[in-house]
């Protein structure tokens, strides 16, 4: 179930990035695309750390 939520979040994230990249003439859109990009990287690093912690608990 968690993988479904993660994949849906990634899909929404990438569609927002594509939309903001397409209309990047506005400086606010460029700023928001950078913010979303950095938040996405931090989110996936956080999820990887959670999976590692859960894996260590089982063994």
ChimeraX attribute file (.defattr): number of C-alpha atoms within 10 A of each C-alpha:
attribute: neighborCount
match mode: 1-to-1
recipient: residues
	/A:1	5
	/A:2	7
	/A:3	8
	/A:4	9
	/A:5	10
	/A:6	12
	/A:7	11
	/A:8	12
	/A:9	12
	/A:10	15
	/A:11	12
	/A:12	11
	/A:13	15
	/A:14	15
	/A:15	11
	/A:16	16
	/A:17	18
	/A:18	13
	/A:19	12
	/A:20	20
	/A:21	15
	/A:22	10
	/A:23	11
	/A:24	15
	/A:25	10
	/A:26	9
	/A:27	10
	/A:28	11
	/A:29	17
	/A:30	16
	/A:31	13
	/A:32	16
	/A:33	19
	/A:34	15
	/A:35	11
	/A:36	17
	/A:37	16
	/A:38	11
	/A:39	13
	/A:40	16
	/A:41	11
	/A:42	12
	/A:43	13
	/A:44	13
	/A:45	12
	/A:46	12
	/A:47	13
	/A:48	12
	/A:49	12
	/A:50	12
	/A:51	12
	/A:52	11
	/A:53	11
	/A:54	11
	/A:55	10
	/A:56	9
	/A:57	8
	/A:58	6
	/A:59	5
